[in-house]
Amino acid sequence: MKTIDLIVPCYNEEQGLEHFVIETNKVISSLPDYSFRYILINDGSRDKTYLVMKKLAEQFKNIKYISFSRNFGKEAAMYAGLQHSDADYTVVMDADLQHPPALFPQMIEALEKEGYDCCATKRDEREGESKFRGLFSKMFFALSNRLSDVKMPYGSMDYRMMTRQMVDSILELSEVQRFSKGIFSWVGFNTKWISFKTVDRQLGETTWKFSSLFKYAIDGITCFSVAPLRFTAVMGTVIFLISLIYIIITLIQTLFFGITTPGYVTTLCAILFMGGITEMSIGVLGEYIGRIYMETKDRPIYITKHSNFDDDNKTEKEN
């Protein structure tokens, strides 16, 4: 019997977590040839998510949980789950049921019968999503694929099933500033993409705001591309050449036509333009330097406060 671990990052999922387990168990029960285990990660929730996890773990023997000391982010939660997974196949999914468990059979078939190392999902459309958010998402994927060697299909999601070999490869990338969508693509391996239509969550509220999505997009670009740095270098070179040409033209005009009174508007525009370019360049450099600074600190990606994985270790020692 092959084993499958379900890694489920949770942040303020008090209302929907139990419903998620119940609905997922319905799918699991239809796959008796596989042994499923939940790995629930409480990412510093402000509600009673941890208590719900603990209750579920007492109710179901196949539920393990990890509770962080504070909110470290979804990326850290996924990494923690992958670290604790030792199954033949590993699934990463959300607890809001926007990642339908009904896709498990299709994912298993892709890995076992079709020979893929990973079966990942992408969304075709999402009910209730604003046009502005959809446009921003398309722009992100287009820009990211253009600037970096890591290619991600439009609408790609974290929801996927992976082989043990692929999970082990992902764990070798232990950087603090993580962008899992890019990491999943960077490690390679044969991936089958399946599409599905997502719907709004039924219970609880989403914690993703536009500001969070914008920061996530910046992380995605800077984690796997140095194109912004090259862009500032090219822009500086272009401005230098334009300035050099302007200086030569000004010298010729002065030598042959006399000194003319410089225009106030031209001077002001030039100062503001150069000031803006300088500030932008410093900002781009600062973004990369900040990432170097965070990586050199060598801080842990997450800190565990509670976990019932410790119970297994105690049991092994007693035996």
C-alpha positions as a Markdown table, in Angstrom:
| # | Residue | x | y | z |
|---|---|---|---|---|
| 1 | Met | 0.0 | 0.0 | 0.0 |
| 2 | Lys | 1.5 | 3.3 | -1.1 |
| 3 | Thr | 1.4 | 6.3 | 1.3 |
| 4 | Ile | 0.3 | 9.8 | 0.5 |
| 5 | Asp | 0.8 | 12.9 | 2.7 |
| 6 | Leu | -1.5 | 15.9 | 2.4 |
| 7 | Ile | 0.3 | 19.1 | 3.4 |
| 8 | Val | -2.2 | 21.7 | 4.4 |
| 9 | Pro | -1.0 | 25.2 | 5.4 |
| 10 | Cys | -3.6 | 26.9 | 7.7 |
| 11 | Tyr | -4.0 | 30.5 | 8.7 |
| 12 | Asn | -7.2 | 31.5 | 10.5 |
| 13 | Glu | -9.1 | 28.3 | 9.3 |
| 14 | Glu | -11.1 | 27.7 | 12.5 |
| 15 | Gln | -14.4 | 27.8 | 10.7 |
| 16 | Gly | -13.6 | 25.6 | 7.7 |
| 17 | Leu | -10.8 | 23.2 | 8.8 |
| 18 | Glu | -13.1 | 20.5 | 10.2 |
| 19 | His | -15.3 | 20.7 | 7.1 |
| 20 | Phe | -12.2 | 20.4 | 4.9 |
| 21 | Val | -11.2 | 17.1 | 6.7 |
| 22 | Ile | -14.7 | 15.7 | 6.4 |
| 23 | Glu | -15.0 | 16.4 | 2.7 |
| 24 | Thr | -11.5 | 15.2 | 2.0 |
| 25 | Asn | -12.1 | 12.0 | 3.9 |
| 26 | Lys | -15.0 | 11.2 | 1.5 |
| 27 | Val | -12.5 | 11.1 | -1.4 |
| 28 | Ile | -9.9 | 9.2 | 0.7 |
| 29 | Ser | -12.4 | 6.5 | 1.5 |
| 30 | Ser | -12.9 | 5.9 | -2.2 |
| 31 | Leu | -9.2 | 5.1 | -2.6 |
| 32 | Pro | -8.7 | 2.1 | -0.3 |
| 33 | Asp | -5.4 | 1.1 | -1.9 |
| 34 | Tyr | -3.6 | 4.1 | -0.6 |
| 35 | Ser | -2.8 | 5.2 | 3.0 |
| 36 | Phe | -3.4 | 9.0 | 3.5 |
| 37 | Arg | -2.0 | 11.2 | 6.2 |
| 38 | Tyr | -2.8 | 14.8 | 6.9 |
| 39 | Ile | 0.0 | 17.2 | 7.9 |
| 40 | Leu | -1.7 | 20.4 | 9.1 |
| 41 | Ile | 0.4 | 23.4 | 9.6 |
| 42 | Asn | -0.9 | 26.2 | 11.8 |
| 43 | Asp | 0.9 | 29.3 | 10.5 |
| 44 | Gly | 0.5 | 31.5 | 13.7 |
| 45 | Ser | -3.3 | 31.8 | 13.3 |
| 46 | Arg | -5.1 | 34.5 | 15.4 |
| 47 | Asp | -8.2 | 32.4 | 15.9 |
| 48 | Lys | -8.7 | 28.8 | 17.4 |
| 49 | Thr | -7.2 | 27.0 | 14.4 |
| 50 | Tyr | -4.7 | 25.2 | 16.7 |
| 51 | Leu | -7.4 | 23.9 | 19.0 |
| 52 | Val | -9.4 | 22.6 | 16.1 |
| 53 | Met | -6.3 | 20.8 | 14.7 |
| 54 | Lys | -5.6 | 19.3 | 18.1 |
| 55 | Lys | -9.2 | 18.1 | 18.4 |
| 56 | Leu | -9.1 | 16.6 | 14.9 |
| 57 | Ala | -5.8 | 14.8 | 15.7 |
| 58 | Glu | -7.5 | 13.2 | 18.7 |
| 59 | Gln | -10.4 | 12.2 | 16.5 |
| 60 | Phe | -8.5 | 10.9 | 13.5 |
| 61 | Lys | -5.2 | 8.9 | 13.9 |
| 62 | Asn | -4.0 | 9.9 | 10.4 |
| 63 | Ile | -3.8 | 13.6 | 11.3 |
| 64 | Lys | -0.5 | 15.2 | 12.3 |
| 65 | Tyr | -0.1 | 18.9 | 13.0 |
| 66 | Ile | 2.6 | 21.5 | 13.4 |
| 67 | Ser | 1.9 | 24.8 | 15.1 |
| 68 | Phe | 4.3 | 27.7 | 14.5 |
| 69 | Ser | 5.4 | 30.2 | 17.2 |
| 70 | Arg | 4.1 | 33.0 | 15.0 |
| 71 | Asn | 3.0 | 33.7 | 11.5 |
| 72 | Phe | 5.9 | 32.8 | 9.2 |
| 73 | Gly | 3.9 | 32.8 | 5.9 |
| 74 | Lys | 2.5 | 30.1 | 3.6 |
| 75 | Glu | 5.9 | 29.4 | 2.0 |
| 76 | Ala | 7.4 | 28.5 | 5.4 |
| 77 | Ala | 4.3 | 26.3 | 6.2 |
| 78 | Met | 4.7 | 24.4 | 2.9 |
| 79 | Tyr | 8.4 | 23.9 | 3.6 |
| 80 | Ala | 7.7 | 22.6 | 7.1 |
| 81 | Gly | 5.2 | 20.1 | 5.7 |
| 82 | Leu | 7.6 | 18.9 | 3.1 |
| 83 | Gln | 10.3 | 18.4 | 5.7 |
| 84 | His | 8.0 | 16.2 | 7.8 |
| 85 | Ser | 6.6 | 14.2 | 4.9 |
| 86 | Asp | 8.1 | 10.8 | 4.2 |
| 87 | Ala | 5.3 | 9.3 | 2.0 |
| 88 | Asp | 5.6 | 7.9 | -1.5 |
| 89 | Tyr | 3.5 | 10.8 | -2.8 |
| 90 | Thr | 3.1 | 14.3 | -1.3 |
| 91 | Val | 0.2 | 16.7 | -2.0 |
| 92 | Val | 0.3 | 20.4 | -1.3 |
| 93 | Met | -3.2 | 22.0 | -1.0 |
| 94 | Asp | -5.2 | 24.7 | 0.8 |
| 95 | Ala | -7.7 | 24.1 | 3.6 |
| 96 | Asp | -10.5 | 26.2 | 2.0 |
| 97 | Leu | -11.6 | 23.5 | -0.5 |
| 98 | Gln | -10.8 | 25.7 | -3.4 |
| 99 | His | -8.3 | 22.9 | -4.2 |
| 100 | Pro | -10.8 | 20.1 | -4.7 |
| 101 | Pro | -9.8 | 16.7 | -3.2 |
| 102 | Ala | -11.8 | 15.1 | -6.1 |
| 103 | Leu | -8.7 | 15.5 | -8.3 |
| 104 | Phe | -6.7 | 12.9 | -6.2 |
| 105 | Pro | -7.6 | 9.9 | -8.5 |
| 106 | Gln | -6.5 | 11.9 | -11.6 |
| 107 | Met | -3.3 | 12.9 | -10.0 |
| 108 | Ile | -2.4 | 9.4 | -8.9 |
| 109 | Glu | -3.1 | 8.1 | -12.4 |
| 110 | Ala | -0.7 | 10.7 | -13.9 |
| 111 | Leu | 2.1 | 9.6 | -11.6 |
| 112 | Glu | 1.6 | 5.9 | -11.7 |
| 113 | Lys | 0.2 | 5.1 | -15.1 |
| 114 | Glu | 1.5 | 8.0 | -17.2 |
| 115 | Gly | 4.9 | 8.2 | -15.7 |
| 116 | Tyr | 4.9 | 11.8 | -14.5 |
| 117 | Asp | 6.9 | 13.0 | -11.5 |
| 118 | Cys | 4.3 | 15.7 | -10.6 |
| 119 | Cys | 0.7 | 16.5 | -11.4 |
| 120 | Ala | 0.0 | 20.2 | -10.9 |
| 121 | Thr | -3.0 | 22.3 | -11.3 |
| 122 | Lys | -3.8 | 25.6 | -13.0 |
| 123 | Arg | -7.1 | 27.5 | -13.0 |
| 124 | Asp | -9.0 | 28.5 | -16.0 |
| 125 | Glu | -11.2 | 31.1 | -14.4 |
| 126 | Arg | -12.4 | 32.0 | -10.9 |
| 127 | Glu | -15.9 | 33.0 | -10.0 |
| 128 | Gly | -16.2 | 36.5 | -8.5 |
| 129 | Glu | -12.7 | 37.6 | -9.3 |
| 130 | Ser | -12.4 | 41.2 | -10.4 |
| 131 | Lys | -11.1 | 42.1 | -13.8 |
| 132 | Phe | -8.3 | 44.2 | -12.3 |
| 133 | Arg | -7.0 | 41.3 | -10.3 |
| 134 | Gly | -7.3 | 38.9 | -13.2 |
| 135 | Leu | -5.3 | 41.4 | -15.4 |
| 136 | Phe | -2.7 | 41.8 | -12.7 |
| 137 | Ser | -2.3 | 38.0 | -12.5 |
| 138 | Lys | -1.8 | 37.7 | -16.3 |
| 139 | Met | 0.7 | 40.5 | -16.3 |
| 140 | Phe | 2.7 | 38.8 | -13.5 |
| 141 | Phe | 2.9 | 35.4 | -15.2 |
| 142 | Ala | 3.8 | 37.0 | -18.6 |
| 143 | Leu | 6.5 | 39.2 | -17.0 |
| 144 | Ser | 7.9 | 36.5 | -14.8 |
| 145 | Asn | 8.2 | 34.1 | -17.8 |
| 146 | Arg | 9.8 | 36.8 | -19.9 |
| 147 | Leu | 12.4 | 37.8 | -17.3 |
| 148 | Ser | 13.5 | 34.4 | -15.9 |
| 149 | Asp | 14.4 | 31.0 | -17.2 |
| 150 | Val | 11.7 | 29.4 | -14.8 |
| 151 | Lys | 8.5 | 29.1 | -16.8 |
| 152 | Met | 5.1 | 28.9 | -15.2 |
| 153 | Pro | 1.9 | 28.4 | -17.0 |
| 154 | Tyr | -0.7 | 31.1 | -16.5 |
| 155 | Gly | -2.9 | 30.3 | -13.5 |
| 156 | Ser | -0.5 | 27.8 | -12.0 |
| 157 | Met | -1.2 | 26.9 | -8.4 |
| 158 | Asp | 0.6 | 25.3 | -5.5 |
| 159 | Tyr | -1.9 | 22.5 | -5.5 |
| 160 | Arg | -0.1 | 19.4 | -6.8 |
| 161 | Met | 1.0 | 15.8 | -6.1 |
| 162 | Met | 4.7 | 15.0 | -6.3 |
| 163 | Thr | 6.9 | 11.9 | -6.1 |
| 164 | Arg | 9.3 | 11.3 | -3.2 |
| 165 | Gln | 12.3 | 12.1 | -5.5 |
| 166 | Met | 10.9 | 15.5 | -6.4 |
| 167 | Val | 10.1 | 16.4 | -2.8 |
| 168 | Asp | 13.6 | 15.5 | -1.8 |
| 169 | Ser | 15.0 | 17.7 | -4.5 |
| 170 | Ile | 12.8 | 20.7 | -3.4 |
| 171 | Leu | 14.1 | 20.3 | 0.2 |
| 172 | Glu | 17.6 | 20.8 | -1.0 |
| 173 | Leu | 16.7 | 24.4 | -1.8 |
| 174 | Ser | 16.6 | 25.8 | 1.8 |
| 175 | Glu | 16.7 | 29.5 | 1.1 |
| 176 | Val | 14.7 | 31.7 | 3.5 |
| 177 | Gln | 13.1 | 33.9 | 0.8 |
| 178 | Arg | 11.0 | 31.2 | -0.8 |
| 179 | Phe | 8.8 | 31.3 | -3.9 |
| 180 | Ser | 7.4 | 27.7 | -4.2 |
| 181 | Lys | 5.8 | 28.1 | -7.6 |
| 182 | Gly | 9.2 | 29.0 | -9.0 |
| 183 | Ile | 11.0 | 26.3 | -7.0 |
| 184 | Phe | 8.6 | 23.6 | -8.2 |
| 185 | Ser | 9.5 | 24.6 | -11.8 |
| 186 | Trp | 13.2 | 25.2 | -11.1 |
| 187 | Val | 13.8 | 21.6 | -9.9 |
| 188 | Gly | 12.5 | 20.3 | -13.2 |
| 189 | Phe | 10.9 | 16.8 | -13.4 |
| 190 | Asn | 8.1 | 15.9 | -15.7 |
| 191 | Thr | 4.9 | 17.7 | -14.8 |
| 192 | Lys | 1.4 | 17.2 | -16.0 |
| 193 | Trp | -0.9 | 20.2 | -15.8 |
| 194 | Ile | -4.6 | 19.8 | -15.2 |
| 195 | Ser | -7.1 | 22.6 | -15.3 |
| 196 | Phe | -10.1 | 23.2 | -13.1 |
| 197 | Lys | -12.5 | 26.0 | -12.3 |
| 198 | Thr | -12.1 | 27.5 | -8.8 |
| 199 | Val | -14.9 | 28.9 | -6.7 |
| 200 | Asp | -15.0 | 31.2 | -3.7 |
| 201 | Arg | -14.5 | 29.6 | -0.3 |
| 202 | Gln | -17.6 | 28.6 | 1.5 |
| 203 | Leu | -16.4 | 29.1 | 5.1 |
| 204 | Gly | -14.1 | 31.7 | 6.6 |
| 205 | Glu | -12.5 | 34.7 | 4.8 |
| 206 | Thr | -9.6 | 34.9 | 2.5 |
| 207 | Thr | -6.4 | 36.5 | 4.0 |
| 208 | Trp | -5.0 | 37.5 | 0.6 |
| 209 | Lys | -5.2 | 41.2 | -0.2 |
| 210 | Phe | -4.0 | 43.0 | -3.2 |
| 211 | Ser | -1.0 | 44.3 | -1.3 |
| 212 | Ser | -0.1 | 40.7 | -0.4 |
| 213 | Leu | -0.4 | 39.6 | -4.0 |
| 214 | Phe | 1.8 | 42.5 | -5.2 |
| 215 | Lys | 4.5 | 41.6 | -2.6 |
| 216 | Tyr | 4.2 | 38.0 | -3.7 |
| 217 | Ala | 4.7 | 39.0 | -7.3 |
| 218 | Ile | 7.8 | 41.0 | -6.4 |
| 219 | Asp | 9.1 | 37.9 | -4.6 |
| 220 | Gly | 8.5 | 35.7 | -7.6 |
| 221 | Ile | 10.4 | 38.0 | -10.0 |
| 222 | Thr | 13.4 | 38.8 | -7.7 |
| 223 | Cys | 13.8 | 35.2 | -6.5 |
| 224 | Phe | 14.5 | 33.8 | -9.9 |
| 225 | Ser | 15.6 | 36.7 | -12.1 |
| 226 | Val | 18.3 | 39.4 | -12.0 |
| 227 | Ala | 16.6 | 41.1 | -15.0 |
| 228 | Pro | 15.6 | 44.2 | -12.9 |
| 229 | Leu | 19.3 | 44.8 | -12.1 |
| 230 | Arg | 20.3 | 44.4 | -15.8 |
| 231 | Phe | 17.4 | 46.8 | -16.7 |
| 232 | Thr | 18.7 | 49.5 | -14.4 |
| 233 | Ala | 22.2 | 49.0 | -15.9 |
| 234 | Val | 20.9 | 49.3 | -19.5 |
| 235 | Met | 18.8 | 52.3 | -18.6 |
| 236 | Gly | 21.8 | 54.0 | -17.0 |
| 237 | Thr | 23.8 | 53.4 | -20.2 |
| 238 | Val | 21.1 | 54.8 | -22.4 |
| 239 | Ile | 20.7 | 57.9 | -20.3 |
| 240 | Phe | 24.5 | 58.4 | -20.3 |
| 241 | Leu | 24.6 | 58.2 | -24.1 |
| 242 | Ile | 21.6 | 60.6 | -24.5 |
| 243 | Ser | 23.3 | 63.0 | -22.0 |
| 244 | Leu | 26.6 | 62.7 | -24.0 |
| 245 | Ile | 24.8 | 63.5 | -27.3 |
| 246 | Tyr | 23.1 | 66.5 | -25.6 |
| 247 | Ile | 26.4 | 67.8 | -24.3 |
| 248 | Ile | 28.0 | 67.7 | -27.7 |
| 249 | Ile | 24.9 | 69.5 | -29.3 |
| 250 | Thr | 25.1 | 72.1 | -26.5 |
| 251 | Leu | 28.8 | 72.7 | -27.1 |
| 252 | Ile | 28.3 | 73.1 | -30.9 |
| 253 | Gln | 25.5 | 75.5 | -30.3 |
| 254 | Thr | 27.6 | 77.5 | -27.9 |
| 255 | Leu | 30.7 | 77.6 | -30.1 |
| 256 | Phe | 28.9 | 78.5 | -33.3 |
| 257 | Phe | 25.8 | 80.3 | -32.3 |
| 258 | Gly | 26.7 | 81.8 | -28.9 |
| 259 | Ile | 25.4 | 81.1 | -25.4 |
| 260 | Thr | 21.7 | 80.8 | -25.1 |
| 261 | Thr | 19.6 | 81.2 | -22.0 |
| 262 | Pro | 18.8 | 77.7 | -20.7 |
| 263 | Gly | 15.1 | 76.9 | -20.3 |
| 264 | Tyr | 13.7 | 76.6 | -16.8 |
| 265 | Val | 11.2 | 73.8 | -17.8 |
| 266 | Thr | 13.9 | 71.7 | -19.6 |
| 267 | Thr | 16.2 | 71.9 | -16.6 |
| 268 | Leu | 13.4 | 71.0 | -14.1 |
| 269 | Cys | 12.3 | 68.1 | -16.2 |
| 270 | Ala | 15.9 | 66.8 | -16.5 |
| 271 | Ile | 16.4 | 67.0 | -12.8 |
| 272 | Leu | 13.2 | 65.3 | -11.9 |
| 273 | Phe | 13.7 | 62.6 | -14.5 |
| 274 | Met | 17.2 | 61.8 | -13.3 |
| 275 | Gly | 16.1 | 61.9 | -9.7 |
| 276 | Gly | 13.4 | 59.4 | -10.4 |
| 277 | Ile | 15.7 | 57.1 | -12.3 |
| 278 | Thr | 18.2 | 57.2 | -9.4 |
| 279 | Glu | 15.6 | 56.5 | -6.8 |
| 280 | Met | 14.2 | 53.6 | -8.8 |
| 281 | Ser | 17.7 | 52.1 | -9.3 |
| 282 | Ile | 18.5 | 52.4 | -5.6 |
| 283 | Gly | 15.2 | 50.7 | -4.8 |
| 284 | Val | 15.9 | 47.7 | -7.1 |
| 285 | Leu | 19.4 | 47.4 | -5.7 |
| 286 | Gly | 18.0 | 47.6 | -2.2 |
| 287 | Glu | 15.5 | 44.8 | -2.9 |
| 288 | Tyr | 18.3 | 42.4 | -3.9 |
| 289 | Ile | 20.7 | 43.6 | -1.1 |
| 290 | Gly | 17.9 | 43.1 | 1.4 |
| 291 | Arg | 17.4 | 39.5 | 0.2 |
| 292 | Ile | 21.2 | 38.9 | 0.5 |
| 293 | Tyr | 21.0 | 40.3 | 4.0 |
| 294 | Met | 18.2 | 38.0 | 5.1 |
| 295 | Glu | 19.9 | 34.9 | 3.6 |
| 296 | Thr | 23.2 | 35.6 | 5.3 |
| 297 | Lys | 21.6 | 35.8 | 8.7 |
| 298 | Asp | 20.9 | 32.1 | 8.4 |
| 299 | Arg | 17.8 | 32.2 | 10.5 |
| 300 | Pro | 15.4 | 29.2 | 10.6 |
| 301 | Ile | 12.6 | 29.3 | 8.1 |
| 302 | Tyr | 10.1 | 28.6 | 10.8 |
| 303 | Ile | 9.9 | 27.8 | 14.6 |
| 304 | Thr | 7.7 | 25.1 | 15.9 |
| 305 | Lys | 5.7 | 25.7 | 19.1 |
| 306 | His | 3.5 | 22.6 | 19.2 |
| 307 | Ser | 3.5 | 19.4 | 17.2 |
| 308 | Asn | 2.1 | 15.9 | 17.7 |
| 309 | Phe | 5.1 | 14.6 | 15.7 |
| 310 | Asp | 6.9 | 14.7 | 19.1 |
| 311 | Asp | 4.4 | 12.1 | 20.3 |
| 312 | Asp | 5.7 | 9.6 | 17.8 |
| 313 | Asn | 9.3 | 10.2 | 18.8 |
| 314 | Lys | 8.4 | 9.6 | 22.5 |
| 315 | Thr | 6.6 | 6.4 | 21.6 |
| 316 | Glu | 9.6 | 5.1 | 19.6 |
| 317 | Lys | 11.9 | 5.9 | 22.5 |
| 318 | Glu | 9.6 | 4.0 | 25.0 |
| 319 | Asn | 9.5 | 1.0 | 22.7 |
